[in-house]
Amino acid sequence: MTIDVAAGFDTGFSFYYASNSSAFINVYDGLGGTGNVLASLSLANNFSNNCSYCVWDPIGVSFAGTAKSIDFGGGANFVAYDDITFGSKTPGQLPEPGSVELMMIAGLGMLASALRRRKPASAA
């Protein structure tokens, strides 16, 4: 799969990935995975015996020049990507699973509290 970024981006490229197969990524200065290769990444299999896509590893690369396309090669249907960041070799933060559950519980608690405080509609 190739992603084109017609406006281009520079400095770097980063993301998180989970994989049960090895794969590679090439960053090009032309559209459609053409032109000069500005950067290459090899993705290792980070499969966990307990869960196929539970381990999310951060990875990024810096390069000189303006990138216009990224080729996600190998491992078709066996690699998941998240928080793809153009222009930075450092991916953003993924929330920890425990904090997501905590945020959801807190949100449901606030919703229940708001519903409890709501006045019943007056009968006509």
GINOR-V989585 format. One record per pair of residues at least 12 apart in sequence whose C-alpha atoms are under 10 Angstrom apart, sorted by the first residue. I is the first residue (numbers start at 1). J is the second residue. Records with the same first field share a line. If there is no record, write none. Layout:
BEGIN
I=J  J
END
This chain:
BEGIN
1=25  32  33  70  71  72  73  74  76
2=25  26  27  31  32  33  69  70  71  72  73
3=27  31  32  33  68  69  70  71  72
4=28  30  31  32  33  67  68  69  70  71
5=29  30  31  32  67  68  69  70  86
6=30  31  32  67  68  69
7=66  67  68
8=29  30  31  65  66  67  68  69  86  87
9=29  65  66  67  68  69  86  87  88
10=29  38  62  63  64  65  66  67  68  86  87  88
11=61  62  63  64  65  66  67  86  87  88  89
12=27  38  39  60  61  62  63  64  65  66  67  85  86  87  88  89  90
13=27  39  59  60  61  62  63  67  70  84  85  86  87  88  89  90  91
14=58  59  60  61  62  82  83  84  85  86  87  88  89  90  91  92
15=56  57  58  59  60  61  81  82  83  84  85  86  88  89  90  91  92  93
16=55  56  57  58  59  60  80  81  82  83  84  85  90  91  92  93  94
17=43  44  45  46  53  54  55  56  57  58  59  79  80  81  82  83  84
18=43  44  45  46  47  48  52  53  54  55  56  57  58  78  79  80  81  82
19=43  44  45  46  47  48  52  53  54  55  56  57  75  77  78  79  80  81
20=44  45  46  47  48  51  52  53  75  77  78  79  80
21=43  44  45  46  47  74  75  76  77  78  79
22=42  43  44  45  46  47  73  74  75  76  78  79
23=41  42  43  44  45  72  73  74  75  76  78  79
24=40  41  42  43  44  71  72  73  74  75
25=39  40  41  42  43  70  71  72  73  74
26=38  39  40  41  42  69  70  71  72  73
27=39  40  41  61  63  66  67  68  69  70  71  72
28=40  65  66  67  68  69  70  71
29=65  66  67  68  69  70
30=66  67  68  69  70
31=67  68  69  70
32=68  69  70  71
33=67  68  69  70  71  72
34=68  69  70  71
35=67  68  69
36=65  67
37=63  67  69  70
38=61  62  63  64  65  66  67  70
39=60  61  62  63  64  67  70
40=60  61  62  63  70  71
41=59  60  61  72
42=59  73  74
43=57  59  73  74  75  79
44=57
45=75  78  79
46=79
47=79
52=78  79
53=78  79  80
54=97
56=80  81  82  94
57=81  82  91
58=81  82  83  89  90  91  92  93  94
59=84  89  90  91
60=84  85  86  88  89  90  91
61=87  88  89  90
62=87  88  89  90
63=87  88  89
66=87
67=86  87
82=94
END
